[in-house]
Amino acid sequence: MAAYRVVLTPAAERQLAKMPHQAREMVAAVLVALGTNPRPTGCIKLSGTEDLWRIRVRRYRVIYQILDAELIVTIVKVGDRKDVYRRHAAARQARAGSSGQESGPGGNALGWPIT
């Protein structure tokens, strides 16, 4: 298998720099390994997206994109499992809202107030 080039987005670089040293070292080892195998055992394709994948590193998650034609793995987001999916979930909810379903604070998909 050909080697992939691993590229971090500026946001992913900042997120990685903010992590504790030990966690950063573990995640860095996984990032290096993604260069040789971008779809290792345990990686999951994220639902609701065309091209995003996730891999777990203890309590941290790495969200990445694979471009097979160019042999590039782009690291999109790195963070604690409680925070890393927030934007992904918001984008999915926005897409659902644009399809005619109304939801938001104080309501549900039917527009009824939540009591």
N, C-alpha and C positions, 0 to 999 in steps of 0.2 A: 504494500500500500504506500502511495506517495505521501510525503510529509506535507502537512498543512501549515500555513503561516497563521499564528495566533496574534490577533490585533485587539487591543482594548480601546473602547471609546473613551473620550475624556472623562465622562461621568463614571465609568467603571474604574478608571485609574484613581479618581478621587475616593470612590467608595472603598477600594482596596487599600489605599493609604490610611484611611481612618480605622481600619480593623486592628484588633490587638495583634501583636507580633506573632504569636503562636498560630493564630487563625490565618493570618496572612501567609505564613510559610506553608500551611496545609493547602490553602487555596492555590498558591503559586505552583505547587507540585502538580495539582490537578490541571491547571492551565497548560503547563508544559506537556503533560500527557495527552491533552486534547490535540496537540499538534501531530501526534502519531496515530491517534484513534479518536476522531470527533464524535463517534457514537459508542462510547464505552458501555459496558454492562451497568444498568441502573439509570441511564439517561432517559428522559421522558420528553416527548414532543408536547409542547403546551397546547392545550385545546383553545380554540378561538383564534389561533394565529396560523399563518401559513408556514412560517419558517423559524420559529423560536423553539429552542430546546432548553432543558433544565437538567442540571446535575447537582446532587447533594454532596456537601462536604460538612459532615457533622450537622451543626445547627445552621450552617450557612448554605446559600443557594447561589449558583452561577447560572445566569440566563445568557444564552448565546445563540448566534445565527451561523449556519453552515452554508458556505457558497462552494459547492462541489466543483463547478466549472472553473473557478479561479483558485481552488485549493486554499481557501481562507476561512478561518473561524474567527468571527467577530464577537468579543465579549461585550454584551450590552449592559448587564447589571450584575453586581455582586453585593450580597448583603445578608443580613440575618433573615431567617425564614419568616419572621413576623412582619417584616417590612418590604421584602423584595417583590411581592406580588401586588402591592397596592396600586401602582400605576397600570399594571396589566389588567387588573379587575376593573378599574375605572374606565379604561378604554373599551373593554368588553361591554360594560354597562351602557356606555355612550352609544355604541353600535346598536344595542338592543333598543335604546330610546329612539334612534333615528328610523327604526323600522315601524314606527307607529305606536309602540308601547310607551306609555307614560309612567314613569316611576321617579321617585325621589324622596326627599325628606317629607314625612307626614303623609305619605301615600304608598300605594303599591302598584303593580302592573295594571290594575283595573281603575286606578285613580281614586280608590276609596280610602278614606282616612284610616290610619292605624290607631287603634285604641288600646 
